[in-house]
Amino acid sequence: MSLNLIRTNLIALVFLSGCVMPPKAYRQPSAPRTIHTGPFWWGTSTASFQNEDRGVPKDSPEYFKTDWDIFAEEGHIPPRGDEATFSWTHFNKDLTALKKIGVNHYRFGIEWGRVEPKPSEFNEKAIRQYVEMARKLKAAGINPVVTLWHFTFPSWVYDPKHKAASNFLHPDIEAHWKDYVTKMVSALSPYVDVWVPQNEPNGDLYIGYFGGHWPPGLLATPGSLKKATTVSVSMFREAAAIIHKNDPRALVMGIYSLPKWKRSYLQDPTACVYNMMQRQNFDHLDRVADTVDLIGVNYYYSQVASARRFIVRPKGEQSSNYTQNGWLIDPEGLHSVLVDVHRRYAKPIVISENGIGTQSEQKKIRYFREHVNQMRRAMEDGVDIRGYFPWTLIDNYEWAEGYAANFGLTYLNKKNMQLEIGPSGVWFQNFIKANPEP
């Protein structure tokens, strides 16, 4: 029996059972604290694995790999290569582009494997470089927002022969995480006061522990998904506690992938898929919301909840209403998600990612303009929104899609090792100048 047929049968069995209940209503355990974030945050974001080159030769003791590198070597995803967009060895080019665009915030990630290439052995030189990156941003008037985990784990917590004991399910992961977070928060805190413990843990958990498309590549394993979620929640809460203990004024932001899911009575008669997708959106966040000061909404698309989505991956820019990834463009879905999050949690919101993979800069500009308009509409409806971050600064490696989607406000010119600002980047630059407040 083929792998696709096995996948189809397993997923159909789960989804047709109708056994998944919708998430429970969230009850705030205490009144959220009032936070002051200053002028509206116009920013952009990147991820360390998508942008940073390795920076050291393979025979160097500082050389490292991540679970994604090994997952690619296994043939599950396209390889990233060692160069990416040279954001490690040529960070100044990124800083120059950020200053030209005129953002006042920039979110970047720490590559855990880089700073801890072997268990309990930290690369102090790499840590100093991350500190220097944050210092340079601060000196340029750009507030750094640091993500401690953006999908990737050090290679030493990923075992291809024991996937069910890898990553969030590694037996020592929580102890190593505590040491790593403590070290990074202590080192960076002179320049960083906004922290993201985990980027989109909800999406990573469902794709990696149920869909099988991301590391560790477990397919239809609800038990592992449940256990990994519990560990991820514990790690998030640990990080938030470390951050707030180190600096009570620091802000913790929980960032989540929050598509607008639509119910189809024909494709999902039991509502099992729809309920599961609602749980994907909110289950993890419900369990850490009391520890966060801001909620980051990563919104790209809306989609009908159906089992077919887990069997057939969308492909290609099928029409003007779709992206290169096959995602349906639905600006009004952003308004709906923002209102839902506001009503559920009553906390300040940052649109931490919003973007489109496309080769058409005109289409990209229209996408941003229409989504900003929906953000404004939500604000008029009483939603407390503190910032907007287009994804992403540079065209880069797009996870399981490889180098197949153009999300960047800029692109790397390898001839002069500079970032060229595309028309969408120029539009954002002019928009910020004209709209210091939305």
N, C-alpha and C positions, 0 to 999 in steps of 0.2 A: 504494500500500500504506500502511495507517495506521501511525502511530508505534507504537501498542500491538502491532500484528502484527509489525512489525520487531523490537521489543523482545523479544517472545515467541520469535521465531525465533532471534535472536542468543543469548539466554540458554539456550534449549533446546539449541542446538548445542554450547555450551560445557559445559553440565552433563551432557548425555548422553554426552559423549565419554569420561568416566571418567578424564580425564588428570590430575586434581588429586590429588597425594599428601598424606598427612597430615603435620603438622609433625614434625620430628625431635625426639628427646628433647633437653632442654636440659641442658647441662653448665656448672655454675658455674665460671668461670675462676679464681676465688680465693675464699677463705673470706670471707663477708660480715662487715663490721665490726659490732661490737656497738653498738647505739644505745640511748639512754635517752630516753624520750618523756614521762616523768612520769605523772601520773594519767590514767586512761582518757579518751580524747578523745570527749566528747559534743558534736557540732557540727551545723552545717547548711551548705548551699552555695548559691551563686548564680553566674550568669554575667553578665558586663558587658552583652552585647548584649541579653539577655533582660530586664534590669532598668533599665539606665541610660537616662534621657532624654538628648536631645542637649545641652541646657543652653545653647545659643547660637543666635541667629537665623541664618537661611540665608545672609544677606549678610555674616556675620562671617568673618574669616580663620581662625577657630578651628573653623568648621563642617566636618564631615567625613562621609564615608559609608564603609560597609564593602562587601565583596563580596556579603554577604547583602542589603543594601539594593538593590544593582543587580540581583541575581538576582530579587528581588521585583518590581522595575520591569519586568523582562522577562516577568513573568507566571508564573514557575515555582512560586512560593510565596506565601503571604499576606503582605502588607506588615506590618511591625511598627509603623510610625508613629514619631514623634519623641518621644513621651512615655514609653512603656513603663511602669514603675512608679515613676518619679521617684527612682530610687536615686542619681542623681548630684547633683541640686540639693537633694534632701531626704534625704540619707544619715542624718541624725540619727534619723529615724523608724525606719529599719532597726536602728540601734544600740539604740534604746529597746526594740524588740521582742526583739532578741537577749538583752538583759539580763533582760527579763521571763521569757523562756523558760528562761534559765539555762545556756546552752551555754558551754563553755570554749574552743571553737575555732570559727572561721568562715572558710570558703573563699570568696573573691571573685576576680574576674578583672580584668585590665588590658585596656582596649580599645586595641589597638595603633593603630588608625586615629585615635583621639582624641589620643594623645600624639605621633603622627607623622602629621599630616594630609597632609603632602606629603613626598616622598622626602628624607630627611636634614634635615628641618625639624621640630624638636621643640617641642611646646607645653609650656613650662616651668611655666606656670600649672596645667595639667592634671596634670602630674607631681607638683607640690606638693600638689594636692588628694588624689591617691592616697596620698601619704606621710601626710597629715593623717588620712585614713581609717584607715590602719594604726595611727597613733599613738593615735587615740581608742579603737580596739578594745583595744590593749594596756593603755591606762589603765583600761579597764573590766574588766580581768581576762580578756579574750577574746583568745586567741592567733590572729593573722591567718595564714591559709594563702593564698598568692597564686598564682594561675594566670596564666602569662604569655601563653598562647594558648588560647582557648576557642572554636574553630571559625572565628572571623572574621578576615579579613585586611583591611588598608587597601584602599580602592577602587583605589588606584593600582597594585596588583599583579594586579588582575583586569581582563581585557580580553574583553568579550563576543564580539568578532570573532576572538579567538585564545585560546580556552579551553584549548587544549593547551599554552599558554605562560603560564598564569595560576596564581596561588597558589603551591603547592609547586613548580610547574614554571616559575615566573617566572625568567628568567635571572639576576637579581640578588638573589633572595630570601635566600640564605644570608648575603650580605654585610650586607644591611639587618637581618636577624634578629640577627646578632652585635652590631651597633651598638645596636639596640633593647634587647636583653637586658642588655648591659653597662650601659646607662644606667639601666634600671629597677632592676636588682639593686643598683647603687651607691646609688641614691636611697632605696630602701626598706629596705636591710639593717639600719639602726639599730633597726627595729621588726619585721622579718620574719626568721624563721629556718626556715620551712618553705615550700618552693617546689614548684610543679607546672609543669614546662616546657610540657607540652601536655596538654590534656584530651581523652581518647578519640581519639587520632590514628588508631587502628585502625578505629573506626567511621566517622569522617569520610572516610578514604581510600577505603574500600569503597563508601560511599554516593555520594561525589562523583566518583570516578574509575571506577566500574563500574556502580553502580545508576542514576546520573544524576539523583538526586532532590535533591542538595545541590550548592552551588557546588564546582567549576566546571561541573558538569552533564554530565560525560562518560559516555556509555553504552557498556558492554561494551568497554572499552579496556584490556585486561590489560597492554599495554606501558606505557601512561601510569600505570596503578596501580603497577606495579613501580618505575618511575622515581620517582614521587612518594613512594612509601614509602621509597626509599633517601635521598631529600632530607630527608624528615621525620625519619628516624633520625639523619642527620648533624646536623640542627638541634637535635634533642633532646640529643644528646651534647655539642654545643657549649654549649648552655645549662647543662647539668649541670657542665661543666668551669668555666664562668664563675662559677657559684654557689659551687662548692667552693673555687675559687681565692680568691674574695672573702672567704669565711668557711668554713674547714675544718670548723667545727662545724655548719654549716647542713645541713638535711635536704632531700634531693631525693625527691619522690614521683612515681612514674609512675602515671597514672590511666588505666584501660582499661575499655571497655564489654565486659562478660563475661557474656553470656546463657548459660544452660544449653542447649546444643544436643543434640537427641535424634535418633538414627538411625532412619530408616524404610526398610525394605527394599522396600516397595511404591512409595513416592514418590521414592526415591533409590536405585535398584538398583545403581548403580556406586559409591555412597558419595562421588561427586564433590562434591555440595553439602555433605555433612557434613564432608568433609575441608577444603573451602574455608572453612567457618565456623570450624573449629578453627584454621585458619591465620589467619583474621581475628582470632581471640582472642589468638593467641600470637606470630605472626611478628614484629610490630613490637617487642613487649615482649622477646622473646628477644634482640634486637639492641641493647637498651639496658639490660637488667637489671643488668649489672655496674656501671652508673653510678648506680643508684637505691638509696636507703636504705630506702624503704618502697614497697609496691605498693598502689595504690588500686584497689579493686574497685567498679565501678559495676554493680550488679545490679538488674534490674527483673522479669525474666520468664524462662521457658523456652519453647522452641519446637522443633517438628519441623523439621529441615533439609530443605527441598524447594525446587525451582525455582519453585514456585507463589508462594512468599514474595516473589520478586523481580518477579513479574508483577502480582500482585494485592495491594495494600496493605491490611492489616487495618483495620477500621473499627468503632468503636462499642463500647459496653458490652453485649456480646451476652448475657451472663448474669452471675450473681454471681461466676463464675470469671474474668471478663475486666475489663480497665480501659477507660477512655474511648478509649484508643489501639488497642484490640483486642488487648492483650497478655495472655497467659495468666498468671494468678497462680499461682506455684509456689514457696512458701517453702522446700521441701526442696531445690529447685534451688540456692538460695544456699549451703546446707551443702555440696553437691557441688562447686560452683565454688570455695569457700574451701579445701576439702581438696585439690582439684586444683592450685590456685595454690601452696599451701603445699608440696606434694610436689615441684612442678616447680622452685620458686625458693628455698625455705627462707629467706624474708625476712619481716620483720614486715608485716602487712597492715592497712590501714584500709578499712572499708566506706565509701567516699567518696561514694557516691550509692546510695540505695535509696528508692523511692517509688512512688506510684500516682496516676494521673490519674483522679479520680472526683468526682462531686458529692455522694457520700455520705460524710460525716465518720465515720460508724460503720464503714463499709467501710475507710476509710483507717486508722483506729485498729486495726482487726483486722489489717490488712496489716502495719503496723509491729510490733505485738505478736508476730505469728507469725514474722516475719523475725528479730526480736531473739532469739526462742527458738532459731531455727536457728543464729544466730551463737553463742549460748551453747553449743549442742550441739557446734559446730565447735571452740570453745575447749576443751571437755572432751575432745575427740579430739586435742588437742595443737596446734591451729592458733594461731599467735601473732598475735592480733588486738589492735590498739592503739586503735581508734576506730570510731565509728558516726555517720554523717552522713545524716539523712533529706534527701531532695530534695523540696522546696526551701523556702526561707524564705517566699516570696511567690508566690501565683498569678500567672503571667506568660505571656509569649509563648513558645510551645513549638515553636520552630523551624519545620519545614515544616508542622506542624499548626496554626500560628497560635495564636490565643487560644482553643483548643478543649479544653484539658485542665487540670484543676484539681489541681495537685500541692502547693500551698502549705500550710504550717503557719499562715499568715496570709493576709489579703487586704487590698488597699488601699481605704480609705474616702476617696474623692476629696473629700468634703465638708469633712473636717477634715484631710486629708492625713496621716492616721495609719494604722498597720497594726493591723487588728483580729485578735486571736489567735483562730483557730477552735478547735473542740473537739479536733482532732488536735494543735494546738499546746499546748493546755492539758494534754492527756494526756502529751505529751513533757515538758513542764515538770514535771509531777508525777512522771513516771518518773525523770527525772534526779535530783530531790530524794531519791527513795527508793532510788536505785541509783547512788551515786557511782562504784562499780565494778560491772561487769556480773556 
